[in-house]
Amino acid sequence: MARKGKRDSGRESREAQTTAQASAKSGLDGRSFLYVGGRDCQVAHLRQIASNFGAELIHHDGGLREAVSRIDTVLPSVDCVFCPIDCISHDACLRVKTGCKKFGKAFIPLRNGSKSSLERALQTMNERDASR
């Protein structure tokens, strides 16, 4: 049990460090992102991660409870769309990809619906924006 506690505190320390790095003048300040799919239980955590980068995260459940057609109404107002490929229906993913082409938005598939997957994608975007 003591070992598990050490691992958890190490993970928390790394997350705090990443958060501190992200909040130090992020290139993503004021941007908004659509996250389609994923796990409902993680939405609040995902929003916090985006907020740490100064960005807003809008979530669509991918058609579980929300109409897939709502994606079309949200797309014009966001800068980019993230889709965890392990937690999204084929219909929702196809709708997002088609909509991104139509509205000229970036489509970023994520390997999975984990918090770290979104955080890595945002960190990469932030680093690219900072190098410009």
C-alpha positions in Angstrom: 0.0 0.0 0.0 2.8 2.5 0.8 4.2 2.0 -2.7 0.8 2.9 -4.3 0.7 6.1 -2.3 4.2 7.1 -3.6 3.1 6.5 -7.2 0.0 8.6 -6.7 1.9 11.5 -5.2 4.5 11.3 -8.0 1.7 11.4 -10.6 0.1 14.3 -8.8 3.4 16.1 -8.8 3.9 15.6 -12.5 0.3 16.8 -13.2 0.9 19.9 -11.1 4.1 20.6 -13.0 2.4 20.2 -16.3 -0.4 22.5 -15.2 2.1 25.1 -14.0 3.9 25.0 -17.4 0.7 25.2 -19.3 -0.7 28.2 -17.4 2.5 30.2 -17.9 1.3 32.2 -21.0 -0.3 29.5 -23.1 -0.7 29.9 -26.8 -4.1 28.4 -26.5 -5.6 31.3 -24.4 -9.1 32.1 -25.5 -9.4 29.2 -28.0 -12.3 26.7 -27.8 -12.3 23.0 -28.6 -15.0 20.5 -29.2 -14.4 17.0 -27.7 -16.7 14.4 -29.2 -17.2 11.1 -27.4 -15.2 9.9 -24.5 -16.4 8.9 -21.1 -19.0 11.1 -19.3 -17.2 10.6 -15.9 -14.1 12.4 -17.3 -15.7 15.5 -18.8 -15.1 17.7 -15.8 -11.4 16.6 -15.7 -11.0 17.2 -19.4 -12.5 20.7 -19.1 -10.1 21.5 -16.3 -7.1 20.3 -18.4 -8.2 22.6 -21.2 -8.8 25.4 -18.7 -5.2 25.0 -17.5 -4.1 25.9 -21.0 -6.4 28.9 -21.1 -8.8 27.2 -23.5 -12.5 26.2 -23.3 -13.6 22.6 -23.9 -17.1 21.9 -25.2 -18.2 18.3 -25.0 -20.6 16.3 -27.1 -21.3 12.7 -26.0 -21.2 11.4 -29.6 -24.9 10.5 -29.9 -25.5 8.7 -26.6 -28.0 11.2 -25.3 -27.4 14.3 -27.5 -28.4 14.4 -31.1 -25.5 13.8 -33.5 -26.8 16.7 -35.6 -25.9 19.1 -32.8 -22.3 18.6 -33.8 -23.0 20.6 -37.0 -24.3 23.6 -34.9 -21.2 23.6 -32.6 -18.5 23.1 -35.2 -18.4 26.7 -36.7 -17.7 28.2 -33.2 -14.7 26.1 -32.3 -11.1 26.1 -33.3 -10.5 22.4 -33.4 -12.1 19.0 -32.7 -10.8 16.1 -30.6 -12.1 12.6 -30.9 -10.9 9.7 -28.8 -11.1 6.9 -31.3 -11.8 4.2 -28.7 -14.9 6.0 -27.3 -16.9 7.3 -30.2 -19.5 5.9 -32.6 -18.6 5.5 -36.3 -21.5 7.8 -37.2 -20.4 10.6 -34.8 -16.8 10.3 -36.0 -17.8 10.4 -39.7 -20.0 13.4 -38.9 -17.2 15.2 -37.2 -14.7 14.5 -40.0 -17.1 15.7 -42.7 -18.0 18.8 -40.7 -14.4 19.7 -40.1 -13.7 19.6 -43.8 -16.8 21.6 -44.5 -15.9 24.4 -42.0 -12.1 24.2 -42.3 -11.5 23.0 -38.8 -8.7 20.9 -37.5 -9.6 17.3 -36.7 -7.4 15.6 -34.1 -8.0 11.9 -33.4 -6.8 10.9 -30.0 -5.5 7.4 -29.3 -7.9 6.9 -26.4 -10.3 8.8 -24.1 -7.7 9.2 -21.3 -7.0 12.6 -19.6 -3.3 12.2 -20.5 -4.1 11.8 -24.2 -5.9 15.1 -24.3 -3.3 16.8 -22.2 -0.5 15.6 -24.6 -2.4 16.9 -27.6 -3.0 20.3 -26.0 0.7 20.4 -24.9 1.8 19.7 -28.5 -0.5 22.4 -29.9 0.8 24.8 -27.3 4.4 24.1 -28.2 3.7 24.5 -31.9 2.0 27.8 -31.3 4.8 29.0 -29.1 7.4 28.2 -31.7 5.6 30.3 -34.4 
